[in-house]
């Protein structure tokens, strides 16, 4: 499980914007946001960098 959806909402960022920055399809990013699929660690770190957060903030402990 991840907190990508919450972080996007907190920052007022749309999934489409994140998908463009990641170079991934909207459907892929939507899968991450809805917790249907989980990003690889490499992608998780890339998302954290794009969103300017610590990668740990994207994880549910």
C-alpha distance (Angstrom), angle and dihedral (degrees) to the residues before:
residue distance angle dihedral
X1 . . .
X2 3.78 . .
X3 3.80 140.0 .
X4 3.80 98.5 -135.5
X5 3.81 91.4 120.5
X6 3.81 92.9 53.6
X7 3.81 93.3 47.1
X8 3.81 91.8 49.1
X9 3.81 90.6 49.9
X10 3.83 92.5 46.6
X11 3.80 90.5 52.4
X12 3.81 95.2 40.6
X13 3.82 91.7 -121.7
X14 3.80 123.5 149.2
X15 3.79 124.2 -133.2
X16 3.81 90.1 -124.3
X17 3.82 90.4 59.8
X18 3.81 91.8 49.5
X19 3.81 91.3 47.5
X20 3.81 90.7 53.0
X21 3.81 92.5 49.2
X22 3.80 92.0 47.8
X23 3.80 93.5 45.4
X24 3.79 89.7 -126.4
X25 3.78 131.7 122.5
X26 3.78 121.5 -93.1
X27 3.82 88.7 -117.5
X28 3.81 91.4 56.9
X29 3.80 93.0 49.4
X30 3.81 90.8 43.9
X31 3.81 88.2 54.9
X32 3.81 89.2 54.9
X33 3.81 92.6 46.1
X34 3.82 93.2 48.6
X35 3.84 91.5 44.1
X36 3.81 92.3 -121.7
X37 3.80 89.1 124.3
X38 3.78 131.9 14.4
X39 3.80 124.4 -132.0
X40 3.77 119.7 -120.9
X41 3.80 115.3 -102.0
X42 3.80 89.2 -104.8
X43 3.81 90.9 53.7
X44 3.81 91.7 44.3
X45 3.81 89.9 55.2
X46 3.81 89.9 47.3
X47 3.81 90.8 51.5
X48 3.81 90.2 49.3
X49 3.80 90.7 51.2
X50 3.81 92.4 48.8
X51 3.81 91.6 47.7
X52 3.82 91.9 43.2
X53 3.80 94.4 -125.8
X54 3.78 135.9 122.2
X55 3.82 109.1 -94.0
X56 3.81 88.3 -123.8
X57 3.81 88.6 65.6
X58 3.80 88.5 65.0
X59 3.79 93.5 56.7
X60 3.79 130.0 79.4
X61 3.76 111.1 -135.4
